[in-house]
Amino acid sequence: MKKSIIGLVVIGCIAVCAYFIYHYYSDEKGTFPESNQFVDPENISREMALITMEVMEGLKDKDVVGDIHTNYQESVTIQTFINSSDNEAAALKSEIEETVKEILNSEELKSVSNINSYKVIVENNSKEEQEIEENAGIIGFVVEREGDKVLIVDSENKDTSIWLSGAPEEIRIGQEVKVEYGGVVFFSNPPQAEFGDYDIVSEVQ
């Protein structure tokens, strides 16, 4: 008799627990937890490599395409040599984006998990050049020198810096200088330009 009572109590406890677990995942989570949360790193690498190779093959005839980066189940980024000032920049970027979307939806990539989760990003030239406005330049401190290239940090805004090539030998680390840019600025990070007319504002402290 006692065993029967204990058995009923155990069954009742299990039923109550099951009830609360059911409602917790139904109300709070929306779905029950998946039994297999393990993601195989080798499979991730294989899928990313497959996507990258297929996109490279599909864009091989477009000479404006540079590097291609795949972020697992998030995005495919196409770096290009397209300058924003080009008249056909928007059309070229749109054409590349549509081509990549077609590749992602192709038969070759049907085996890739969650293929529809990938967003296509087409970026402009990361070293886009821009004509220099007259007398454009910087007043700042020389913080690094490599050959004839110097890195100058703006005196008032420490977040602004630029590499200038063709610096005279008398330009040394620690000096504060006023320099005009020559030619064009390449918008890399930091930007790059030619060393133009200059004045030494202060010598090394």
C-alpha positions, 0 to 999 in steps of 0.5 A: 500500500505504501509503495503504491502511495509513494508511486503515485506521489512520484508520478504526480511530481513528474506530471507537475514538473512536466507541466511547468516545463511545458508552459515555461518553454511555450510561453517564454521561449516559443519553442522547446530547446533543440536536443543538438546545439553542437555546431561542427567547426569543420562544417562551418569552415567548409560552408564559408569556403564554399560560399567564398569560392562560388562568389569568386567564380561568379564575379571573376569577370568583374574587374572592379571586385577585390577581396571577398569576406564571408561571415558565417550565417550573417553576411558576404562582403564584397570589397571593390575598387569602385569610387563613390565619385564614379558616375556608374558607382551605384549601378555597378554596386547594384549589379554586383549585389544582384549577382551575388544574391543569385549565386547564394540561391543557386543549386551549388549552395543548396547544401549550405545551412541557413543560406537565406540568412546571408546579407550581401554587402558591397563596399566602395574602394577602401583606398578611394582617392579624392582631389585635395582642396587648395591649401588643405593640410594639417597642423600636428605632431610627428609621432612616427617615421618610416623612411620618407613617410611620417605619421602626423597626429592633429594638434587639436584632435588626437583622433585625426592622423595622416601618413605623408610620404616624401617628408624632408630629412629635417622632419623628425619625431616630436616636432609640431609641423604645419603641412599642406597635402600634395596631389590626392588623399587616399582614404585608407586608415589612416589616410595617406597623401604626399608631403607638400609645403610645410613650416616647422611650428615647434622643435622637439621638446 
